[in-house]
Amino acid sequence: MGEKVKQWLLIGGGALLGSISTMALLKLFPRLFQNLQMINMTYSRNTLSKINGQESLLRGGAKDDCLSGTLNMSNFMQDEVVSEQLTRNIQFFGIESQQKVTESFVVVIGLGGVGSHAASMLLRSGVGRLLLVDFDQVSLSSLNRHAVGTRDDVGIPKALCLQKHFSLIFPECQIEARVQLFDESTEEEILSGQPDFVLDCIDNIDTKVALLAACVRRGLRVLSAMGAGARADPTRIRIADLRESTNDPLSRSVRYRLRKDYGISSGIPTVFSLEKPKVKLLPFKSPSGEEENPSDYQIVPGFRVRIIPVMGTIPAIFGQVMASYVLTQLSGLPVHTEPVVNLDLDHYRVLHQRLLEHEELVYGSTMQVLVDVEEVMYVVKELWHGRSARDQSEKEVGRKMWRSVNELMLVRWDKAKPAGVSNLVLLKFKEVDEHESTTLDAIKENEPEFYNMVTQVLRRAEKDFAL
């Protein structure tokens, strides 16, 4: 009798579990079916057009034509499946900040090893609208670094390849794919619509410079990727202003062209590697093995045919770094990137010793110095980026000025407080005398912007050290 009761209990429990699963699936399937219908409708409305002499498969409708069947952006977080898919992001950013990400529109131009990974993580992080632009096709040799491409995708446009895979990962995202080359004739079409961010993942100098100049002219936020090929050390990847990027031939060329052709010398954040390229462009050889002229094989004038040897991990990390930067910017999460400051420990020891000598001279004692060499390193590198507090403007700072500490020293901001991490400013010798002869009230009255900037920087130290 007892065995029959157990059997009936098992049958009843299984039936109950099956009912719950069925109800959940019935609730989920209409959504998925609706999304699949919208994807099919989208492709059925695709049109073939000629752009730059090439056929381009574009999503039907204008860029502002939101798909009526997809979820409204403002209601994303109310959808059970979407909110569950983005749970870890919501826990990290908070619901309001994640909503900002979800309501954002990002343009990614160049969908190779860097761009495909950047776009993929923006999608997986819940960006609600993506415009993907690239004129090129997926090749077999690009699969070592492409984010989603497979052998079945070889030969199809990179933009359409990403659109196809992305629609399966996060179908609620409004994805527009353009098989286009960015130039003056396509600028309006690609950059209109007030995107919240533009990612430059182009490896051609002419096109890259044109895009960056257009973004600056239009007032669009842009993040530019420099050379990721021929590198192997992921620990040397940095984010910094274009004028601070070093050891990168692409950065050097882009800087020169922007300054020469457009008068732009700074103000563009870039992702680059401090590592010098380990290998050079490979020579172009025909199937017979003889070296030939690469320009004879160019599909698009100005684009290289020769190959840069690439270890696929580095472009992928470049793309991940770009996505991380953009997501924190969109969400409003404060992140302080590591500054590019080429000082060694001896430099920090010199600055610490100068502080001690200055305290002895001005205040008659070093008892009020509350920092050691390690904390001096934090103040100089993290707070002041190796520059004088009065030279924090990117437009006024030379790329190499931080390489010497010959004319820099730390002094108290507020002379009534001890020389601690939250009360030290880095100044040039000639600025120190002026600072010591004035008061904070005078600085606040006569230089309110400078006063507020320094106050904000020192508050960061208070937060970092829980003071």
Phi, psi and omega per residue, in radians:
M1 nan -0.750 3.136
G2 -1.072 -0.629 3.140
E3 -1.151 -0.683 -3.141
K4 -1.139 -0.679 3.108
V5 -1.074 -0.752 3.121
K6 -1.068 -0.734 -3.128
Q7 -1.104 -0.770 3.139
W8 -1.133 -0.642 3.098
L9 -1.122 -0.728 3.105
L10 -1.112 -0.747 3.141
I11 -1.111 -0.783 3.136
G12 -1.096 -0.739 3.115
G13 -1.107 -0.723 3.111
G14 -1.121 -0.686 3.126
A15 -1.121 -0.732 3.131
L16 -1.105 -0.778 3.116
L17 -1.101 -0.701 3.116
G18 -1.109 -0.675 3.138
S19 -1.129 -0.766 3.128
I20 -1.087 -0.785 3.124
S21 -1.068 -0.736 -3.133
T22 -1.087 -0.766 3.141
M23 -1.089 -0.708 3.125
A24 -1.128 -0.752 3.141
L25 -1.154 -0.699 3.118
L26 -1.091 -0.560 3.113
K27 -1.303 -0.583 -3.078
L28 -1.445 -0.696 -3.017
F29 -1.039 -0.740 3.122
P30 -0.997 -0.677 3.085
R31 -1.079 -0.838 -3.118
L32 -1.139 -0.698 3.141
F33 -1.115 -0.712 3.121
Q34 -1.102 -0.731 3.126
N35 -1.122 -0.709 3.105
L36 -1.119 -0.675 3.091
Q37 -1.063 -0.738 -3.116
M38 -1.163 -0.656 3.101
I39 -1.104 -0.790 3.131
N40 -1.099 -0.725 3.118
M41 -1.085 -0.683 -3.130
T42 -1.067 -0.842 -3.117
Y43 -1.202 -0.541 3.128
S44 -1.215 -0.388 3.130
R45 -1.673 0.038 3.127
N46 -1.101 2.593 3.125
T47 -2.229 2.545 3.077
L48 -1.641 2.230 3.116
S49 -2.369 2.739 3.120
K50 -1.633 2.097 3.126
I51 -2.307 2.167 -3.127
N52 0.949 0.581 3.104
G53 1.393 0.111 -3.132
Q54 -2.145 2.651 3.074
E55 -1.341 2.385 -3.081
S56 -2.284 2.209 3.123
L57 -1.643 1.963 -3.058
L58 -1.998 2.600 3.057
R59 -1.133 2.414 -3.130
G60 -1.099 2.586 3.099
G61 1.560 2.835 3.113
A62 -1.288 2.912 -3.087
K63 -1.096 -0.430 -3.136
D64 -1.599 0.049 -3.113
D65 -1.468 1.551 -3.133
C66 -1.244 2.464 -3.135
L67 -1.190 2.093 -3.025
S68 -1.156 -0.414 -3.092
G69 -1.506 -0.221 -3.135
T70 -1.474 2.932 -3.104
L71 -1.178 2.487 3.013
N72 -1.140 2.383 -3.070
M73 -0.977 -0.691 -3.093
S74 -1.201 -0.273 -3.128
N75 -1.832 0.124 -3.101
F76 -0.907 -0.880 -3.008
M77 -1.212 -0.232 3.131
Q78 -1.497 -0.217 3.124
D79 -1.410 2.250 -3.029
E80 -1.098 -0.774 -3.101
V81 -1.180 -0.789 -3.140
V82 -1.096 -0.815 -3.110
S83 -1.124 -0.582 3.088
E84 -1.247 -0.696 3.122
Q85 -1.105 -0.575 -3.105
L86 -1.780 0.301 -3.063
T87 -0.944 -0.840 -3.069
R88 -1.169 -0.600 3.065
N89 -1.160 -0.748 3.135
I90 -1.086 -0.715 3.112
Q91 -1.131 -0.578 -3.106
F92 -1.364 -0.906 -3.054
F93 -1.490 -0.537 -2.929
G94 1.685 2.654 -3.010
I95 -1.092 -0.709 -3.102
E96 -1.196 -0.724 3.129
S97 -1.199 -0.664 3.093
Q98 -1.132 -0.601 3.087
Q99 -1.068 -0.664 3.095
K100 -1.079 -0.725 3.116
V101 -1.103 -0.775 -3.080
T102 -1.140 -0.534 -3.118
E103 -1.556 0.094 -3.039
S104 -1.522 2.724 3.092
F105 -2.136 2.063 -3.087
V106 -2.145 2.389 3.085
V107 -1.862 2.230 3.091
V108 -2.045 2.075 -3.102
I109 -2.009 2.077 -3.022
G110 1.717 1.874 -2.971
L111 -2.061 0.676 3.085
G112 -1.506 -2.452 -3.078
G113 -1.076 -0.666 3.141
V114 -1.403 -0.963 -3.038
G115 -1.102 -0.655 -3.120
S116 -1.153 -0.666 3.116
H117 -1.256 -0.676 3.098
A118 -1.088 -0.841 -3.119
A119 -1.109 -0.687 -3.126
S120 -1.062 -0.770 -3.113
M121 -1.306 -0.522 3.031
L122 -1.120 -0.734 3.094
L123 -1.090 -0.894 -3.090
R124 -1.139 -0.349 3.124
S125 -1.589 0.015 2.995
G126 1.696 0.222 3.054
V127 -1.021 2.268 -2.976
G128 -1.401 -0.360 -3.099
R129 -2.542 2.242 -3.130
L130 -2.244 2.362 2.949
L131 -1.959 2.062 -3.075
L132 -1.887 2.157 -3.028
V133 -2.251 2.198 3.022
D134 -2.936 2.398 -3.131
F135 -1.546 -0.207 -2.964
D136 -1.600 2.983 -3.141
Q137 -1.952 2.791 3.058
V138 -1.234 2.268 3.094
S139 -1.986 2.814 -3.131
L140 -1.096 -0.663 -3.101
S141 -1.290 -0.226 -3.141
S142 -1.524 -0.117 -3.093
L143 -1.213 -0.268 3.122
N144 -1.267 -0.188 -3.086
R145 -2.410 -0.082 -3.111
H146 -1.358 2.521 -3.024
A147 -1.229 -0.705 -3.028
V148 -2.285 -0.158 -3.045
G149 -1.106 2.493 3.082
T150 -2.152 3.065 3.110
R151 -1.098 -0.542 3.109
D152 -1.174 -0.344 -3.116
D153 -1.558 -0.152 -3.106
V154 -1.042 2.236 3.116
G155 1.741 -0.227 3.119
I156 -1.715 2.706 -3.129
P157 -1.020 2.445 -3.127
K158 -1.028 -0.665 -3.119
A159 -1.091 -0.752 -3.140
L160 -1.258 -0.552 3.081
C161 -1.071 -0.833 3.125
L162 -1.143 -0.734 -3.138
Q163 -1.031 -0.729 -3.136
K164 -1.093 -0.866 -3.110
H165 -1.236 -0.653 -3.099
F166 -1.139 -0.585 -3.119
S167 -1.145 -0.347 3.097
L168 -1.558 -0.407 -3.104
I169 -1.480 -0.821 -3.101
F170 -2.526 1.357 -3.008
P171 -1.115 -0.289 3.133
E172 -1.275 -0.340 -3.134
C173 -1.222 2.345 3.059
Q174 -1.447 1.907 -3.039
I175 -1.970 2.190 3.061
E176 -2.032 2.224 -3.111
A177 -1.940 2.241 3.114
R178 -2.170 2.117 3.069
V179 -1.587 1.459 -3.004
Q180 -2.477 2.725 2.976
L181 -1.781 2.229 3.132
F182 -1.263 2.235 3.007
D183 -2.780 -3.001 -3.089
E184 -1.037 -0.621 -3.080
S185 -1.281 -0.389 -3.112
T186 -1.924 -0.008 -3.080
E187 -0.979 -0.878 -3.087
E188 -1.079 -0.721 -3.109
E189 -1.149 -0.647 -3.060
I190 -1.503 -0.688 -3.003
L191 -1.735 -0.056 3.096
S192 -1.323 2.964 -3.135
G193 1.621 0.122 3.081
Q194 0.896 1.064 3.076
P195 -1.090 2.585 3.131
D196 -1.323 -0.438 3.107
F197 -2.749 2.566 3.035
V198 -2.097 2.278 3.075
L199 -1.856 2.056 3.106
D200 -1.631 1.837 3.119
C201 -2.063 0.580 -3.095
I202 -1.558 2.491 3.126
D203 -1.916 0.130 3.063
N204 -1.738 2.252 -2.999
I205 -1.117 -0.831 -3.090
D206 -1.024 -0.838 -3.112
T207 -1.187 -0.695 -3.140
K208 -1.078 -0.839 -3.133
V209 -1.090 -0.743 3.133
A210 -1.085 -0.726 3.132
L211 -1.143 -0.835 -3.113
L212 -1.085 -0.731 3.122
A213 -1.119 -0.682 3.125
A214 -1.136 -0.706 3.131
C215 -1.136 -0.746 3.106
V216 -1.095 -0.763 -3.129
R217 -1.107 -0.634 -3.111
R218 -1.529 -0.100 -3.126
G219 1.286 0.486 -3.125
L220 -1.624 2.454 3.048
R221 -1.250 2.271 -3.096
V222 -2.400 2.514 3.033
L223 -2.156 2.228 -3.026
S224 -1.956 2.333 3.072
A225 -1.642 2.260 3.064
M226 -1.652 -2.791 -2.984
G227 -1.184 2.147 3.097
A228 -1.873 -0.229 -3.125
G229 -1.358 2.770 3.052
A230 1.128 0.373 3.086
R231 -2.099 2.825 -3.084
A232 -2.430 -0.208 -3.015
D233 -1.824 1.821 -3.107
P234 -1.224 -0.332 -3.092
T235 -1.299 -0.161 -3.111
R236 -1.754 0.131 3.122
I237 -1.374 2.322 -3.076
R238 -2.348 2.820 2.951
I239 -2.041 2.168 3.134
A240 -2.793 2.961 3.088
D241 -1.081 2.636 -3.100
L242 -0.931 -0.662 -3.083
R243 -1.263 -0.203 -3.131
E244 -1.747 -0.091 -3.141
S245 -1.267 2.337 -3.067
T246 -2.276 2.891 3.082
N247 1.023 0.449 -3.095
D248 -2.303 1.924 -3.112
P249 -1.040 -0.640 3.137
L250 -1.135 -0.749 3.090
S251 -1.023 -0.768 -3.105
R252 -1.053 -0.780 -3.121
S253 -1.193 -0.728 -3.136
V254 -1.143 -0.741 3.107
R255 -1.021 -0.817 -3.110
Y256 -1.083 -0.814 -3.090
R257 -1.173 -0.717 3.140
L258 -1.129 -0.710 -3.141
R259 -1.217 -0.753 -3.071
K260 -1.257 -0.781 -3.014
D261 -1.590 -0.465 -3.027
Y262 -2.257 -0.052 -3.133
G263 1.220 0.403 -3.132
I264 -1.799 2.117 -3.103
S265 -2.088 -0.192 -3.105
S266 -2.865 -3.098 3.075
G267 1.620 0.071 3.123
I268 -2.009 1.977 3.097
P269 -1.221 2.471 -3.108
T270 -2.325 2.697 2.960
V271 -1.868 2.184 -3.087
F272 -2.616 2.999 3.119
S273 -2.019 2.375 3.064
L274 -1.298 -0.203 -3.102
E275 -1.326 2.338 3.062
K276 -1.260 2.459 3.116
P277 -0.943 2.368 -3.079
K278 -1.543 -0.372 -3.137
V279 -2.422 2.903 -3.121
K280 -1.914 3.036 3.063
L281 -0.957 2.364 3.078
L282 -1.364 2.549 3.092
P283 -1.179 2.611 3.126
F284 -1.526 2.161 -3.120
K285 -2.160 2.547 3.098
S286 -1.357 2.959 3.102
P287 -0.956 -0.451 3.135
S288 -1.374 -0.185 3.133
G289 1.725 -0.089 3.135
E290 -1.450 2.468 -3.131
E291 -1.297 2.343 -3.103
E292 -2.229 3.039 3.127
N293 -1.384 2.034 -3.101
P294 -1.040 -0.584 -3.083
S295 -1.102 -0.359 3.120
D296 -1.217 -0.285 -3.059
Y297 -1.968 0.134 -3.111
Q298 -1.268 2.300 3.030
I299 -1.392 -0.728 3.124
V300 -2.076 2.179 -3.132
P301 -0.986 2.426 3.078
G302 1.611 -0.209 3.138
F303 -1.710 2.313 -3.044
R304 -1.188 2.609 3.056
V305 -1.880 -0.543 3.106
R306 -1.105 2.769 -2.947
I307 -1.926 2.351 2.971
I308 -1.595 2.133 3.096
P309 -1.052 2.322 -3.042
V310 -2.324 2.244 2.898
M311 -1.552 2.046 -2.915
G312 -0.986 -0.395 -3.095
T313 -1.159 -0.611 -3.035
I314 -1.212 -0.849 3.048
P315 -1.016 -0.643 3.124
A316 -1.089 -0.750 3.138
I317 -1.191 -0.669 3.037
F318 -0.942 -0.847 -3.118
G319 -1.099 -0.712 3.117
Q320 -1.131 -0.703 3.114
V321 -1.095 -0.745 3.127
M322 -1.085 -0.784 3.136
A323 -1.081 -0.748 3.131
S324 -1.057 -0.783 3.141
Y325 -1.067 -0.832 -3.100
V326 -1.132 -0.746 -3.131
L327 -1.086 -0.734 3.125
T328 -1.194 -0.598 3.088
Q329 -1.184 -0.762 -3.129
L330 -1.162 -0.658 -3.076
S331 -1.438 -0.278 -3.098
G332 1.452 0.235 3.122
L333 -1.342 2.095 -3.121
P334 -1.245 2.129 3.085
V335 -2.295 2.251 3.129
H336 -1.804 1.863 -3.127
T337 -1.178 2.627 -3.130
E338 -1.181 2.142 -3.115
P339 -1.218 2.654 3.099
V340 -1.528 1.574 -3.107
V341 -2.146 2.007 -3.062
N342 -1.645 1.112 3.081
L343 -2.008 2.544 3.059
D344 -1.820 -3.137 -3.034
L345 -1.064 -0.606 3.134
D346 -1.072 -0.623 3.115
H347 -1.093 -0.744 -3.137
Y348 -1.186 -0.606 3.072
R349 -1.104 -0.701 3.103
V350 -1.076 -0.781 -3.131
L351 -1.148 -0.644 3.101
H352 -1.146 -0.752 -3.139
Q353 -1.125 -0.697 3.102
R354 -1.093 -0.672 3.097
L355 -1.073 -0.800 3.126
L356 -1.053 -0.776 -3.121
E357 -1.148 -0.680 3.131
H358 -1.158 -0.725 3.117
E359 -1.094 -0.727 3.131
E360 -1.113 -0.698 -3.101
L361 -1.250 -0.780 -3.022
V362 -1.513 -0.711 -3.022
Y363 -1.921 -0.056 3.059
G364 1.367 0.110 -3.109
S365 -2.878 2.775 3.052
T366 -1.865 0.183 -3.076
M367 -1.120 -0.427 -3.089
Q368 -1.585 0.074 3.075
V369 -1.475 1.966 -3.022
L370 -1.909 0.382 -3.126
V371 -2.207 2.577 3.011
D372 -1.846 -3.020 -3.079
V373 -1.097 -0.692 -3.137
E374 -1.108 -0.698 3.124
E375 -1.284 -0.533 3.009
V376 -1.088 -0.698 3.098
M377 -1.034 -0.762 3.111
Y378 -1.059 -0.847 -3.086
V379 -1.083 -0.807 -3.072
V380 -1.237 -0.808 -3.031
K381 -1.438 -0.899 -3.018
E382 -1.389 -0.712 -3.082
L383 -1.473 -0.801 -3.005
W384 -1.936 0.021 3.037
H385 0.966 0.530 3.096
G386 1.255 0.252 -3.111
R387 -2.142 2.760 3.021
S388 -1.034 2.514 3.104
A389 -1.021 -0.403 3.125
R390 -1.578 0.043 3.123
D391 -2.137 0.629 -3.081
Q392 -1.424 -0.301 3.116
S393 -1.169 2.221 -3.114
E394 -1.051 -0.550 -3.084
K395 -1.270 -0.268 -3.062
E396 -1.955 0.121 -3.035
V397 -1.978 2.172 3.075
G398 -1.299 2.666 -3.037
R399 -1.129 -0.517 -3.002
K400 -1.870 0.139 -2.981
M401 -1.168 -0.418 -3.096
W402 -1.408 -0.073 -3.073
R403 -1.342 -0.126 3.120
S404 -2.309 2.428 3.089
V405 -1.888 0.285 -3.045
N406 -1.020 -0.517 -3.081
E407 -2.124 0.389 -3.122
L408 -2.033 2.599 3.034
M409 -2.755 2.765 3.121
L410 -1.669 2.388 3.063
V411 -2.431 2.859 3.104
R412 -1.185 2.450 3.012
W413 -1.352 -0.914 3.074
D414 -1.836 1.969 -3.043
K415 -1.174 -0.268 3.141
A416 -1.461 -0.153 -3.112
K417 -1.966 2.739 3.134
P418 -1.111 2.865 3.129
A419 -1.467 1.345 3.118
G420 -1.856 3.113 -3.064
V421 -1.056 -0.488 -3.098
S422 -1.704 0.255 -3.130
N423 -2.462 0.543 -3.137
L424 -2.165 2.340 3.044
V425 -2.093 2.578 3.111
L426 -1.704 2.126 -3.097
L427 -2.335 2.814 3.000
K428 -1.372 2.730 -3.114
F429 -0.899 -0.808 -3.075
K430 -1.183 -0.359 3.116
E431 -1.520 -0.392 -3.084
V432 -1.136 -0.802 -3.119
D433 -1.026 -0.759 3.123
E434 -1.118 -0.715 -3.134
H435 -1.135 -0.734 -3.105
E436 -1.214 -0.372 -3.097
S437 -1.620 -0.009 -3.138
T438 -2.073 -3.089 3.136
T439 -2.154 2.841 3.109
L440 -1.128 -0.631 3.117
D441 -1.093 -0.662 3.124
A442 -1.188 -0.705 3.107
I443 -1.128 -0.752 -3.135
K444 -1.068 -0.653 -3.111
E445 -1.369 -0.748 -3.037
N446 -1.569 -0.493 -3.119
E447 -2.323 1.152 -3.048
P448 -1.050 -0.624 3.140
E449 -1.161 -0.783 3.119
F450 -1.122 -0.744 3.127
Y451 -1.039 -0.819 -3.113
N452 -1.161 -0.654 3.126
M453 -1.100 -0.839 -3.133
V454 -1.115 -0.752 3.130
T455 -1.023 -0.737 -3.139
Q456 -1.153 -0.720 3.129
V457 -1.105 -0.773 -3.101
L458 -1.231 -0.467 3.044
R459 -1.150 -0.563 3.074
R460 -1.075 -0.708 3.112
A461 -1.099 -0.703 3.103
E462 -1.049 -0.707 -3.141
K463 -1.225 -0.774 -3.102
D464 -1.123 -0.587 -3.105
F465 -1.802 0.151 3.099
A466 0.917 0.817 -3.112
L467 -1.525 nan nan
